[in-house]
Amino acid sequence: MRHERVCLELVGTVRGRLGEPSDDLADPVSLAGWLARRGLRPTEEPDAAHVTGFRALREASYRLLVAVTGGGAPRPDDVALVNRRAAHPAPAVSLVDTPGGGLRREVAVPTPEQALAVVARDLVDLVGGPDLVRLHQCEADVCGTFFVDTSRAGSRRWCSSATCGNRARVAAHRGRAAQP
Ligand SMILES: [Zn+2]
């Protein structure tokens, strides 16, 4: 599913993390497609080393998110990895003319290292910024997905009410129906 933050989208490329996980970034082709869908198609085709780099950032990010949402102290090596990636310069941004006479923001095509930097910087902004209080992990047993609860009430429990939320409601209904 789509999240509003690219760092959470990266973490979400492991599906069913707490059950039987499957990895959406298993190979360079998958990584290339994932980057392209987020406007981060890099200057060169991703290779196996880039896959390793993204997966390492993803797992460090996941452990950090668990830690900062109440799961204990962050691991120093995870913080160091995120910081190292975030320290890399991000792609240049510029204003370019539009045919209608206005201006629009354009982001330069990133190198694979710059694409990693975009994701790492987003994680730094999330963990070190005002959205942290709205960061939650999906309550479904096997899911493990993190999301930022932007609902006014702040009472969102699932990454998606259509999938995890629906399954939980069905299970709760069955539980009630089974009682004598
Ligand atoms: Zn979920």
Backbone and ligand atoms as CSV (ligand in chain L), in Angstrom:
chain,resi,resn,atom,element,x,y,z
A,1,MET,N,N,0.827,-1.193,0.000
A,1,MET,CA,C,0.000,0.000,0.000
A,1,MET,C,C,0.870,1.256,0.000
A,2,ARG,N,N,0.310,2.382,-0.385
A,2,ARG,CA,C,1.058,3.624,-0.422
A,2,ARG,C,C,1.024,4.305,0.930
A,3,HIS,N,N,2.178,4.794,1.353
A,3,HIS,CA,C,2.258,5.625,2.537
A,3,HIS,C,C,2.543,7.035,2.070
A,4,GLU,N,N,2.437,7.966,2.994
A,4,GLU,CA,C,2.718,9.337,2.619
A,4,GLU,C,C,4.211,9.640,2.689
A,5,ARG,N,N,4.985,8.746,3.298
A,5,ARG,CA,C,6.413,9.002,3.465
A,5,ARG,C,C,7.199,7.881,2.815
A,6,VAL,N,N,8.234,8.297,2.058
A,6,VAL,CA,C,8.991,7.302,1.310
A,6,VAL,C,C,9.769,6.381,2.256
A,7,CYS,N,N,10.178,6.867,3.433
A,7,CYS,CA,C,10.910,5.990,4.360
A,7,CYS,C,C,10.000,4.867,4.852
A,8,LEU,N,N,8.711,5.175,5.051
A,8,LEU,CA,C,7.777,4.130,5.492
A,8,LEU,C,C,7.438,3.198,4.334
A,9,GLU,N,N,7.437,3.753,3.119
A,9,GLU,CA,C,7.216,2.887,1.964
A,9,GLU,C,C,8.356,1.892,1.816
A,10,LEU,N,N,9.586,2.341,2.090
A,10,LEU,CA,C,10.719,1.410,2.008
A,10,LEU,C,C,10.553,0.306,3.056
A,11,VAL,N,N,10.258,0.682,4.289
A,11,VAL,CA,C,10.069,-0.321,5.351
A,11,VAL,C,C,8.941,-1.282,4.970
A,12,GLY,N,N,7.915,-0.755,4.293
A,12,GLY,CA,C,6.768,-1.569,3.897
A,12,GLY,C,C,7.027,-2.513,2.735
A,13,THR,N,N,8.250,-2.507,2.178
A,13,THR,CA,C,8.535,-3.452,1.091
A,13,THR,C,C,8.753,-4.868,1.607
A,14,VAL,N,N,8.796,-5.035,2.928
A,14,VAL,CA,C,8.654,-6.389,3.495
A,14,VAL,C,C,7.198,-6.523,3.911
A,15,ARG,N,N,6.480,-7.405,3.265
A,15,ARG,CA,C,5.069,-7.625,3.606
A,15,ARG,C,C,4.957,-8.766,4.607
A,16,GLY,N,N,3.958,-8.666,5.486
A,16,GLY,CA,C,3.742,-9.727,6.470
A,16,GLY,C,C,4.952,-9.939,7.350
A,17,ARG,N,N,5.578,-8.845,7.726
A,17,ARG,CA,C,6.867,-8.895,8.411
A,17,ARG,C,C,6.838,-9.757,9.675
A,18,LEU,N,N,5.722,-9.747,10.403
A,18,LEU,CA,C,5.658,-10.476,11.675
A,18,LEU,C,C,5.038,-11.864,11.506
A,19,GLY,N,N,4.745,-12.252,10.262
A,19,GLY,CA,C,4.200,-13.575,10.002
A,19,GLY,C,C,5.135,-14.343,9.080
A,20,GLU,N,N,4.723,-14.471,7.817
A,20,GLU,CA,C,5.590,-15.081,6.811
A,20,GLU,C,C,5.994,-13.974,5.846
A,21,PRO,N,N,7.152,-13.355,6.090
A,21,PRO,CA,C,7.516,-12.159,5.323
A,21,PRO,C,C,7.806,-12.467,3.851
A,22,SER,N,N,7.437,-11.527,3.000
A,22,SER,CA,C,7.865,-11.589,1.604
A,22,SER,C,C,8.485,-10.238,1.257
A,23,ASP,N,N,9.503,-10.285,0.398
A,23,ASP,CA,C,10.329,-9.110,0.130
A,23,ASP,C,C,10.056,-8.578,-1.275
A,24,ASP,N,N,9.562,-7.332,-1.329
A,24,ASP,CA,C,9.305,-6.704,-2.626
A,24,ASP,C,C,10.582,-6.192,-3.300
A,25,LEU,N,N,11.690,-6.195,-2.575
A,25,LEU,CA,C,12.954,-5.710,-3.148
A,25,LEU,C,C,13.961,-6.860,-3.226
A,26,ALA,N,N,13.539,-7.943,-3.853
A,26,ALA,CA,C,14.362,-9.144,-3.846
A,26,ALA,C,C,15.515,-9.068,-4.844
A,27,ASP,N,N,15.425,-8.218,-5.849
A,27,ASP,CA,C,16.450,-8.193,-6.896
A,27,ASP,C,C,16.517,-6.792,-7.523
A,28,PRO,N,N,17.540,-6.553,-8.352
A,28,PRO,CA,C,17.708,-5.210,-8.930
A,28,PRO,C,C,16.504,-4.740,-9.751
A,29,VAL,N,N,15.825,-5.648,-10.458
A,29,VAL,CA,C,14.667,-5.250,-11.266
A,29,VAL,C,C,13.542,-4.738,-10.359
A,30,SER,N,N,13.305,-5.442,-9.246
A,30,SER,CA,C,12.276,-4.999,-8.299
A,30,SER,C,C,12.627,-3.636,-7.720
A,31,LEU,N,N,13.905,-3.457,-7.393
A,31,LEU,CA,C,14.330,-2.174,-6.823
A,31,LEU,C,C,14.151,-1.053,-7.854
A,32,ALA,N,N,14.508,-1.333,-9.099
A,32,ALA,CA,C,14.358,-0.310,-10.145
A,32,ALA,C,C,12.903,0.107,-10.287
A,33,GLY,N,N,11.989,-0.867,-10.258
A,33,GLY,CA,C,10.568,-0.560,-10.373
A,33,GLY,C,C,10.064,0.223,-9.179
A,34,TRP,N,N,10.524,-0.173,-8.003
A,34,TRP,CA,C,10.104,0.520,-6.783
A,34,TRP,C,C,10.557,1.980,-6.815
A,35,LEU,N,N,11.808,2.199,-7.201
A,35,LEU,CA,C,12.337,3.571,-7.265
A,35,LEU,C,C,11.581,4.395,-8.308
A,36,ALA,N,N,11.316,3.793,-9.459
A,36,ALA,CA,C,10.639,4.532,-10.532
A,36,ALA,C,C,9.251,4.975,-10.083
A,37,ARG,N,N,8.547,4.111,-9.346
A,37,ARG,CA,C,7.193,4.466,-8.898
A,37,ARG,C,C,7.209,5.599,-7.880
A,38,ARG,N,N,8.356,5.860,-7.281
A,38,ARG,CA,C,8.451,6.954,-6.305
A,38,ARG,C,C,9.178,8.164,-6.860
A,39,GLY,N,N,9.315,8.218,-8.192
A,39,GLY,CA,C,9.978,9.361,-8.809
A,39,GLY,C,C,11.469,9.400,-8.534
A,40,LEU,N,N,12.059,8.249,-8.219
A,40,LEU,CA,C,13.487,8.197,-7.885
A,40,LEU,C,C,14.253,7.308,-8.860
A,41,ARG,N,N,13.779,7.216,-10.098
A,41,ARG,CA,C,14.501,6.401,-11.079
A,41,ARG,C,C,15.927,6.943,-11.180
A,42,PRO,N,N,16.924,6.103,-10.872
A,42,PRO,CA,C,18.291,6.625,-10.787
A,42,PRO,C,C,18.991,6.738,-12.144
A,43,THR,N,N,20.150,7.417,-12.103
A,43,THR,CA,C,20.944,7.648,-13.311
A,43,THR,C,C,21.476,6.353,-13.907
A,44,GLU,N,N,21.656,5.345,-13.066
A,44,GLU,CA,C,22.133,4.056,-13.572
A,44,GLU,C,C,21.222,2.949,-13.046
A,45,GLU,N,N,21.143,1.851,-13.779
A,45,GLU,CA,C,20.304,0.738,-13.349
A,45,GLU,C,C,20.831,0.183,-12.021
A,46,PRO,N,N,19.947,-0.059,-11.051
A,46,PRO,CA,C,20.409,-0.643,-9.787
A,46,PRO,C,C,21.032,-2.021,-10.019
A,47,ASP,N,N,22.058,-2.328,-9.230
A,47,ASP,CA,C,22.659,-3.662,-9.273
A,47,ASP,C,C,22.491,-4.332,-7.904
A,48,ALA,N,N,23.104,-5.501,-7.760
A,48,ALA,CA,C,22.926,-6.264,-6.515
A,48,ALA,C,C,23.433,-5.489,-5.304
A,49,ALA,N,N,24.498,-4.712,-5.489
A,49,ALA,CA,C,25.037,-3.939,-4.362
A,49,ALA,C,C,24.029,-2.873,-3.918
A,50,HIS,N,N,23.320,-2.287,-4.883
A,50,HIS,CA,C,22.307,-1.287,-4.527
A,50,HIS,C,C,21.151,-1.943,-3.767
A,51,VAL,N,N,20.767,-3.142,-4.196
A,51,VAL,CA,C,19.713,-3.874,-3.474
A,51,VAL,C,C,20.150,-4.084,-2.025
A,52,THR,N,N,21.393,-4.516,-1.840
A,52,THR,CA,C,21.925,-4.724,-0.490
A,52,THR,C,C,21.884,-3.430,0.304
A,53,GLY,N,N,22.233,-2.321,-0.335
A,53,GLY,CA,C,22.233,-1.022,0.336
A,53,GLY,C,C,20.844,-0.612,0.786
A,54,PHE,N,N,19.866,-0.774,-0.100
A,54,PHE,CA,C,18.495,-0.398,0.256
A,54,PHE,C,C,17.927,-1.311,1.330
A,55,ARG,N,N,18.239,-2.601,1.227
A,55,ARG,CA,C,17.704,-3.516,2.238
A,55,ARG,C,C,18.340,-3.263,3.597
A,56,ALA,N,N,19.627,-2.920,3.614
A,56,ALA,CA,C,20.286,-2.618,4.890
A,56,ALA,C,C,19.667,-1.371,5.526
A,57,LEU,N,N,19.417,-0.340,4.694
A,57,LEU,CA,C,18.773,0.871,5.219
A,57,LEU,C,C,17.364,0.542,5.714
A,58,ARG,N,N,16.673,-0.313,4.973
A,58,ARG,CA,C,15.304,-0.685,5.351
A,58,ARG,C,C,15.269,-1.376,6.706
A,59,GLU,N,N,16.160,-2.344,6.919
A,59,GLU,CA,C,16.121,-3.094,8.178
A,59,GLU,C,C,16.566,-2.224,9.348
A,60,ALA,N,N,17.567,-1.369,9.123
A,60,ALA,CA,C,17.975,-0.434,10.177
A,60,ALA,C,C,16.811,0.503,10.500
A,61,SER,N,N,16.096,0.951,9.466
A,61,SER,CA,C,14.960,1.855,9.660
A,61,SER,C,C,13.867,1.166,10.468
A,62,TYR,N,N,13.584,-0.091,10.114
A,62,TYR,CA,C,12.531,-0.815,10.832
A,62,TYR,C,C,12.868,-0.921,12.319
A,63,ARG,N,N,14.110,-1.339,12.610
A,63,ARG,CA,C,14.501,-1.488,14.023
A,63,ARG,C,C,14.436,-0.145,14.754
A,64,LEU,N,N,14.814,0.918,14.067
A,64,LEU,CA,C,14.741,2.252,14.673
A,64,LEU,C,C,13.297,2.643,14.963
A,65,LEU,N,N,12.404,2.360,14.021
A,65,LEU,CA,C,10.998,2.716,14.218
A,65,LEU,C,C,10.402,1.946,15.385
A,66,VAL,N,N,10.759,0.651,15.491
A,66,VAL,CA,C,10.290,-0.140,16.636
A,66,VAL,C,C,10.795,0.493,17.924
A,67,ALA,N,N,12.079,0.884,17.930
A,67,ALA,CA,C,12.673,1.455,19.137
A,67,ALA,C,C,11.978,2.759,19.519
A,68,VAL,N,N,11.801,3.651,18.564
A,68,VAL,CA,C,11.280,4.983,18.921
A,68,VAL,C,C,9.781,4.967,19.198
A,69,THR,N,N,9.099,3.866,18.886
A,69,THR,CA,C,7.678,3.771,19.244
A,69,THR,C,C,7.494,2.921,20.497
A,70,GLY,N,N,8.553,2.803,21.297
A,70,GLY,CA,C,8.402,2.177,22.597
A,70,GLY,C,C,9.084,0.838,22.739
A,71,GLY,N,N,9.889,0.455,21.740
A,71,GLY,CA,C,10.509,-0.866,21.762
A,71,GLY,C,C,11.908,-0.888,22.343
A,72,GLY,N,N,12.279,0.124,23.113
A,72,GLY,CA,C,13.600,0.110,23.731
A,72,GLY,C,C,14.551,1.100,23.082
A,73,ALA,N,N,15.824,0.980,23.445
A,73,ALA,CA,C,16.818,1.940,22.967
A,73,ALA,C,C,17.203,1.636,21.522
A,74,PRO,N,N,17.349,2.667,20.690
A,74,PRO,CA,C,17.823,2.450,19.322
A,74,PRO,C,C,19.239,1.888,19.323
A,75,ARG,N,N,19.523,1.002,18.354
A,75,ARG,CA,C,20.879,0.463,18.237
A,75,ARG,C,C,21.783,1.514,17.613
A,76,PRO,N,N,22.942,1.767,18.241
A,76,PRO,CA,C,23.846,2.790,17.695
A,76,PRO,C,C,24.249,2.521,16.247
A,77,ASP,N,N,24.432,1.236,15.871
A,77,ASP,CA,C,24.848,0.967,14.491
A,77,ASP,C,C,23.723,1.271,13.502
A,78,ASP,N,N,22.466,1.129,13.930
A,78,ASP,CA,C,21.346,1.499,13.057
A,78,ASP,C,C,21.300,3.019,12.856
A,79,VAL,N,N,21.472,3.751,13.948
A,79,VAL,CA,C,21.493,5.219,13.856
A,79,VAL,C,C,22.645,5.657,12.957
A,80,ALA,N,N,23.806,5.007,13.132
A,80,ALA,CA,C,24.985,5.383,12.344
A,80,ALA,C,C,24.754,5.129,10.854
A,81,LEU,N,N,24.100,4.019,10.527
A,81,LEU,CA,C,23.841,3.708,9.112
A,81,LEU,C,C,22.916,4.751,8.491
A,82,VAL,N,N,21.839,5.062,9.203
A,82,VAL,CA,C,20.894,6.065,8.684
A,82,VAL,C,C,21.610,7.408,8.499
A,83,ASN,N,N,22.404,7.778,9.493
A,83,ASN,CA,C,23.111,9.061,9.409
A,83,ASN,C,C,24.106,9.096,8.252
A,84,ARG,N,N,24.773,7.966,8.036
A,84,ARG,CA,C,25.756,7.900,6.954
A,84,ARG,C,C,25.054,8.076,5.605
A,85,ARG,N,N,23.918,7.426,5.440
A,85,ARG,CA,C,23.171,7.565,4.182
A,85,ARG,C,C,22.607,8.970,4.032
A,86,ALA,N,N,22.103,9.521,5.130
A,86,ALA,CA,C,21.484,10.851,5.069
A,86,ALA,C,C,22.521,11.941,4.812
A,87,ALA,N,N,23.782,11.665,5.148
A,87,ALA,CA,C,24.835,12.674,4.972
A,87,ALA,C,C,25.184,12.874,3.504
A,88,HIS,N,N,24.836,11.880,2.676
A,88,HIS,CA,C,25.133,11.991,1.243
A,88,HIS,C,C,24.261,13.097,0.643
A,89,PRO,N,N,24.810,13.934,-0.232
A,89,PRO,CA,C,23.999,15.016,-0.811
A,89,PRO,C,C,22.755,14.479,-1.520
A,90,ALA,N,N,21.634,15.137,-1.313
A,90,ALA,CA,C,20.391,14.771,-1.989
A,90,ALA,C,C,20.407,15.359,-3.406
A,91,PRO,N,N,19.545,14.863,-4.291
A,91,PRO,CA,C,19.508,15.415,-5.651
A,91,PRO,C,C,19.165,16.907,-5.627
A,92,ALA,N,N,19.713,17.635,-6.573
A,92,ALA,CA,C,19.424,19.072,-6.659
A,92,ALA,C,C,17.961,19.298,-7.012
A,93,VAL,N,N,17.388,20.369,-6.483
A,93,VAL,CA,C,16.040,20.787,-6.882
A,93,VAL,C,C,16.141,22.153,-7.553
A,94,SER,N,N,15.225,22.412,-8.478
A,94,SER,CA,C,15.241,23.698,-9.169
A,94,SER,C,C,13.830,24.054,-9.600
A,95,LEU,N,N,13.636,25.331,-9.928
A,95,LEU,CA,C,12.373,25.802,-10.495
A,95,LEU,C,C,12.552,25.910,-11.998
A,96,VAL,N,N,11.638,25.311,-12.733
A,96,VAL,CA,C,11.722,25.373,-14.203
A,96,VAL,C,C,10.415,25.943,-14.751
A,97,ASP,N,N,10.530,26.602,-15.899
A,97,ASP,CA,C,9.359,27.204,-16.541
A,97,ASP,C,C,8.381,26.130,-16.988
A,98,THR,N,N,7.096,26.425,-16.881
A,98,THR,CA,C,6.083,25.534,-17.439
A,98,THR,C,C,5.513,26.187,-18.694
A,99,PRO,N,N,4.900,25.393,-19.591
A,99,PRO,CA,C,4.321,25.958,-20.811
A,99,PRO,C,C,3.274,27.031,-20.509
A,100,GLY,N,N,2.598,26.913,-19.380
A,100,GLY,CA,C,1.567,27.882,-19.029
A,100,GLY,C,C,2.113,29.190,-18.486
A,101,GLY,N,N,3.420,29.317,-18.376
A,101,GLY,CA,C,4.011,30.555,-17.893
A,101,GLY,C,C,4.330,30.544,-16.415
A,102,GLY,N,N,4.034,29.438,-15.731
A,102,GLY,CA,C,4.328,29.348,-14.304
A,102,GLY,C,C,5.664,28.673,-14.065
A,103,LEU,N,N,5.862,28.286,-12.839
A,103,LEU,CA,C,7.086,27.591,-12.456
A,103,LEU,C,C,6.718,26.312,-11.730
A,104,ARG,N,N,7.527,25.287,-11.949
A,104,ARG,CA,C,7.317,24.085,-11.159
A,104,ARG,C,C,8.651,23.603,-10.615
A,105,ARG,N,N,8.535,22.789,-9.567
A,105,ARG,CA,C,9.723,22.250,-8.905
A,105,ARG,C,C,10.177,21.010,-9.652
A,106,GLU,N,N,11.448,20.961,-9.944
A,106,GLU,CA,C,11.979,19.766,-10.599
A,106,GLU,C,C,13.128,19.218,-9.761
A,107,VAL,N,N,13.136,17.904,-9.608
A,107,VAL,CA,C,14.205,17.241,-8.855
A,107,VAL,C,C,15.120,16.550,-9.856
A,108,ALA,N,N,16.432,16.766,-9.712
A,108,ALA,CA,C,17.399,16.146,-10.616
A,108,ALA,C,C,17.347,14.626,-10.477
A,109,VAL,N,N,17.650,13.940,-11.560
A,109,VAL,CA,C,17.689,12.472,-11.520
A,109,VAL,C,C,18.772,12.039,-10.543
A,110,PRO,N,N,18.410,11.206,-9.539
A,110,PRO,CA,C,19.400,10.859,-8.512
A,110,PRO,C,C,20.329,9.723,-8.939
A,111,THR,N,N,21.531,9.712,-8.398
A,111,THR,CA,C,22.342,8.500,-8.445
A,111,THR,C,C,21.719,7.521,-7.453
A,112,PRO,N,N,22.077,6.238,-7.502
A,112,PRO,CA,C,21.538,5.311,-6.487
A,112,PRO,C,C,21.862,5.768,-5.062
A,113,GLU,N,N,23.058,6.333,-4.857
A,113,GLU,CA,C,23.419,6.814,-3.515
A,113,GLU,C,C,22.538,7.994,-3.105
A,114,GLN,N,N,22.203,8.843,-4.075
A,114,GLN,CA,C,21.324,9.979,-3.762
A,114,GLN,C,C,19.901,9.500,-3.468
A,115,ALA,N,N,19.460,8.457,-4.169
A,115,ALA,CA,C,18.137,7.905,-3.878
A,115,ALA,C,C,18.094,7.360,-2.448
A,116,LEU,N,N,19.178,6.687,-2.031
A,116,LEU,CA,C,19.272,6.227,-0.642
A,116,LEU,C,C,19.230,7.410,0.318
A,117,ALA,N,N,19.899,8.491,-0.057
A,117,ALA,CA,C,19.940,9.677,0.800
A,117,ALA,C,C,18.543,10.270,0.965
A,118,VAL,N,N,17.749,10.275,-0.110
A,118,VAL,CA,C,16.378,10.811,-0.032
A,118,VAL,C,C,15.580,10.043,1.013
A,119,VAL,N,N,15.704,8.718,0.992
A,119,VAL,CA,C,14.933,7.880,1.916
A,119,VAL,C,C,15.452,8.059,3.348
A,120,ALA,N,N,16.781,8.080,3.503
A,120,ALA,CA,C,17.363,8.222,4.841
A,120,ALA,C,C,17.011,9.582,5.447
A,121,ARG,N,N,17.043,10.639,4.627
A,121,ARG,CA,C,16.695,11.975,5.131
A,121,ARG,C,C,15.227,12.030,5.547
A,122,ASP,N,N,14.383,11.318,4.806
A,122,ASP,CA,C,12.967,11.284,5.166
A,122,ASP,C,C,12.789,10.612,6.532
A,123,LEU,N,N,13.581,9.565,6.770
A,123,LEU,CA,C,13.497,8.889,8.073
A,123,LEU,C,C,13.983,9.810,9.195
A,124,VAL,N,N,15.072,10.546,8.930
A,124,VAL,CA,C,15.578,11.506,9.926
A,124,VAL,C,C,14.494,12.538,10.232
A,125,ASP,N,N,13.823,13.031,9.184
A,125,ASP,CA,C,12.761,14.031,9.386
A,125,ASP,C,C,11.601,13.446,10.191
A,126,LEU,N,N,11.296,12.172,9.939
A,126,LEU,CA,C,10.182,11.538,10.647
A,126,LEU,C,C,10.520,11.336,12.123
A,127,VAL,N,N,11.665,10.693,12.364
A,127,VAL,CA,C,12.014,10.340,13.748
A,127,VAL,C,C,12.384,11.587,14.556
A,128,GLY,N,N,12.966,12.577,13.886
A,128,GLY,CA,C,13.387,13.784,14.596
A,128,GLY,C,C,12.409,14.933,14.459
A,129,GLY,N,N,11.227,14.679,13.916
A,129,GLY,CA,C,10.293,15.759,13.631
A,129,GLY,C,C,8.944,15.585,14.312
A,130,PRO,N,N,8.016,16.485,14.011
A,130,PRO,CA,C,6.723,16.514,14.718
A,130,PRO,C,C,5.800,15.326,14.404
A,131,ASP,N,N,6.061,14.610,13.292
A,131,ASP,CA,C,5.191,13.479,12.955
A,131,ASP,C,C,5.432,12.261,13.837
A,132,LEU,N,N,6.518,12.288,14.616
A,132,LEU,CA,C,6.859,11.088,15.396
A,132,LEU,C,C,5.721,10.680,16.332
A,133,VAL,N,N,5.022,11.658,16.914
A,133,VAL,CA,C,3.970,11.313,17.879
A,133,VAL,C,C,2.795,10.608,17.200
A,134,ARG,N,N,2.726,10.742,15.858
A,134,ARG,CA,C,1.630,10.103,15.130
A,134,ARG,C,C,2.059,8.808,14.437
A,135,LEU,N,N,3.293,8.387,14.730
A,135,LEU,CA,C,3.808,7.161,14.119
A,135,LEU,C,C,3.300,5.954,14.893
A,136,HIS,N,N,2.738,4.987,14.176
A,136,HIS,CA,C,2.203,3.785,14.819
A,136,HIS,C,C,2.540,2.555,13.987
A,137,GLN,N,N,2.555,1.413,14.658
A,137,GLN,CA,C,2.697,0.137,13.964
A,137,GLN,C,C,1.318,-0.507,13.873
A,138,CYS,N,N,1.019,-1.052,12.711
A,138,CYS,CA,C,-0.267,-1.705,12.489
A,138,CYS,C,C,-0.528,-2.762,13.565
A,139,GLU,N,N,-1.766,-2.827,14.055
A,139,GLU,CA,C,-2.088,-3.756,15.142
A,139,GLU,C,C,-2.364,-5.181,14.673
A,140,ALA,N,N,-2.429,-5.385,13.360
A,140,ALA,CA,C,-2.673,-6.747,12.867
A,140,ALA,C,C,-1.495,-7.656,13.232
A,141,ASP,N,N,-1.812,-8.910,13.574
A,141,ASP,CA,C,-0.817,-9.838,14.113
A,141,ASP,C,C,0.434,-9.975,13.264
A,142,VAL,N,N,0.259,-10.141,11.958
A,142,VAL,CA,C,1.391,-10.519,11.115
A,142,VAL,C,C,1.951,-9.357,10.310
A,143,CYS,N,N,1.354,-8.171,10.429
A,143,CYS,CA,C,1.634,-7.110,9.463
A,143,CYS,C,C,2.969,-6.403,9.726
A,144,GLY,N,N,3.054,-5.660,10.820
A,144,GLY,CA,C,4.299,-4.970,11.144
A,144,GLY,C,C,4.509,-3.644,10.443
A,145,THR,N,N,3.568,-3.243,9.583
A,145,THR,CA,C,3.707,-1.995,8.825
A,145,THR,C,C,3.603,-0.778,9.749
A,146,PHE,N,N,4.435,0.216,9.478
A,146,PHE,CA,C,4.338,1.483,10.198
A,146,PHE,C,C,3.591,2.503,9.357
A,147,PHE,N,N,2.835,3.364,10.020
A,147,PHE,CA,C,2.131,4.433,9.318
A,147,PHE,C,C,2.071,5.666,10.209
A,148,VAL,N,N,1.877,6.826,9.567
A,148,VAL,CA,C,1.652,8.071,10.300
A,148,VAL,C,C,0.154,8.310,10.308
A,149,ASP,N,N,-0.404,8.365,11.513
A,149,ASP,CA,C,-1.848,8.535,11.653
A,149,ASP,C,C,-2.197,10.013,11.477
A,150,THR,N,N,-2.754,10.342,10.319
A,150,THR,CA,C,-3.105,11.738,10.048
A,150,THR,C,C,-4.589,12.001,10.322
A,151,SER,N,N,-5.290,11.008,10.878
A,151,SER,CA,C,-6.708,11.215,11.174
A,151,SER,C,C,-6.849,12.230,12.297
A,152,ARG,N,N,-7.944,12.977,12.276
A,152,ARG,CA,C,-8.143,14.027,13.270
A,152,ARG,C,C,-8.178,13.443,14.686
A,153,ALA,N,N,-8.845,12.297,14.817
A,153,ALA,CA,C,-8.989,11.696,16.146
A,153,ALA,C,C,-7.700,11.027,16.616
A,154,GLY,N,N,-6.814,10.687,15.671
A,154,GLY,CA,C,-5.582,10.003,16.051
A,154,GLY,C,C,-5.837,8.611,16.581
A,155,SER,N,N,-6.868,7.944,16.050
A,155,SER,CA,C,-7.258,6.646,16.604
A,155,SER,C,C,-7.118,5.506,15.589
A,156,ARG,N,N,-6.297,5.739,14.543
A,156,ARG,CA,C,-6.141,4.711,13.521
A,156,ARG,C,C,-5.359,3.526,14.087
A,157,ARG,N,N,-5.810,2.305,13.796
A,157,ARG,CA,C,-5.164,1.120,14.363
A,157,ARG,C,C,-4.467,0.264,13.320
A,158,TRP,N,N,-4.868,0.394,12.055
A,158,TRP,CA,C,-4.325,-0.491,11.039
A,158,TRP,C,C,-3.701,0.298,9.898
A,159,CYS,N,N,-2.748,-0.355,9.206
A,159,CYS,CA,C,-2.102,0.299,8.067
A,159,CYS,C,C,-3.148,0.599,7.007
A,160,SER,N,N,-4.140,-0.292,6.882
A,160,SER,CA,C,-5.198,-0.116,5.902
A,160,SER,C,C,-6.470,-0.703,6.465
A,161,SER,N,N,-7.536,0.092,6.502
A,161,SER,CA,C,-8.787,-0.460,7.039
A,161,SER,C,C,-9.383,-1.469,6.064
A,162,ALA,N,N,-8.974,-1.388,4.783
A,162,ALA,CA,C,-9.521,-2.309,3.780
A,162,ALA,C,C,-8.910,-3.704,3.886
A,163,THR,N,N,-7.665,-3.796,4.354
A,163,THR,CA,C,-7.022,-5.110,4.438
A,163,THR,C,C,-6.920,-5.553,5.901
A,164,CYS,N,N,-5.921,-5.032,6.617
A,164,CYS,CA,C,-5.713,-5.465,8.001
A,164,CYS,C,C,-6.926,-5.155,8.883
A,165,GLY,N,N,-7.512,-3.969,8.729
A,165,GLY,CA,C,-8.655,-3.598,9.557
A,165,GLY,C,C,-9.838,-4.510,9.310
A,166,ASN,N,N,-10.057,-4.811,8.045
A,166,ASN,CA,C,-11.181,-5.663,7.686
A,166,ASN,C,C,-11.000,-7.077,8.246
A,167,ARG,N,N,-9.767,-7.601,8.121
A,167,ARG,CA,C,-9.496,-8.945,8.657
A,167,ARG,C,C,-9.734,-8.978,10.160
A,168,ALA,N,N,-9.299,-7.921,10.848
A,168,ALA,CA,C,-9.471,-7.886,12.303
A,168,ALA,C,C,-10.952,-7.827,12.676
A,169,ARG,N,N,-11.723,-7.044,11.901
A,169,ARG,CA,C,-13.158,-6.940,12.204
A,169,ARG,C,C,-13.855,-8.280,11.975
A,170,VAL,N,N,-13.470,-8.966,10.884
A,170,VAL,CA,C,-14.067,-10.273,10.593
A,170,VAL,C,C,-13.728,-11.261,11.706
A,171,ALA,N,N,-12.445,-11.231,12.147
A,171,ALA,CA,C,-12.018,-12.154,13.203
A,171,ALA,C,C,-12.769,-11.862,14.502
A,172,ALA,N,N,-12.952,-10.570,14.815
A,172,ALA,CA,C,-13.666,-10.199,16.040
A,172,ALA,C,C,-15.120,-10.659,15.963
A,173,HIS,N,N,-15.700,-10.530,14.777
A,173,HIS,CA,C,-17.085,-10.940,14.592
A,173,HIS,C,C,-17.221,-12.450,14.787
A,174,ARG,N,N,-16.254,-13.200,14.196
A,174,ARG,CA,C,-16.283,-14.661,14.358
A,174,ARG,C,C,-16.141,-15.033,15.826
A,175,GLY,N,N,-15.254,-14.310,16.539
A,175,GLY,CA,C,-15.040,-14.586,17.953
A,175,GLY,C,C,-16.324,-14.409,18.740
A,176,ARG,N,N,-17.055,-13.325,18.437
A,176,ARG,CA,C,-18.321,-13.071,19.140
A,176,ARG,C,C,-19.348,-14.140,18.791
A,177,ALA,N,N,-19.401,-14.515,17.496
A,177,ALA,CA,C,-20.398,-15.474,17.019
A,177,ALA,C,C,-20.152,-16.852,17.641
A,178,ALA,N,N,-18.876,-17.163,17.961
A,178,ALA,CA,C,-18.544,-18.492,18.484
A,178,ALA,C,C,-18.895,-18.631,19.959
A,179,GLN,N,N,-19.130,-17.486,20.624
A,179,GLN,CA,C,-19.449,-17.575,22.056
A,179,GLN,C,C,-20.858,-18.130,22.264
A,180,PRO,N,N,-21.043,-18.964,23.310
A,180,PRO,CA,C,-22.353,-19.577,23.529
A,180,PRO,C,C,-23.410,-18.546,23.940
L,1,ZN,ZN,ZN,-1.403,-3.835,8.512
